[in-house]
Every structure is written in C-alpha cells, then in structure tokens.
Amino acid sequence: MEPYLVSLGGGVLIGVIYSAIKVRSPAPPLIALIGLLGMLIGAQAIPTLKPLLGF
C-alpha cells in the first residue's frame, strides 16, 4: 500500500508545481491515462504469466 501512497503523493506534488508555474501537462490527459494504464498492465503481466508459463 505504501508505494501507492508515495506514487499518489508524488503525482499530487508535481500537479501542484505544474499549476504554480502555469505549465500544462506534457500529454493530453486521456492519452496520459491510457499510457499509464498500459504501463500498469505491462508491469502486472510478467508476474501473472510467470507461473502460468512455468518460469
């Protein structure tokens, strides 16, 4: 649970900094969220598939 809280805190901190210096996110929100979803799926794929493939 701790890594999730650290990640959320880091994201909020960066969001506050971006807002304070009036910088827009480098990627459109929908594209960024889809990219993050892909990263999450990719990160979970290997640990999930290892036992199924016998590694």
Secondary structure, DSSP 8 states (H G I E B T S, - for coil): -HHHHHHHHHHHHHHHHHHHTT---SS-HHHHHHHHHHHHHHHHHHHHHHHHHT-
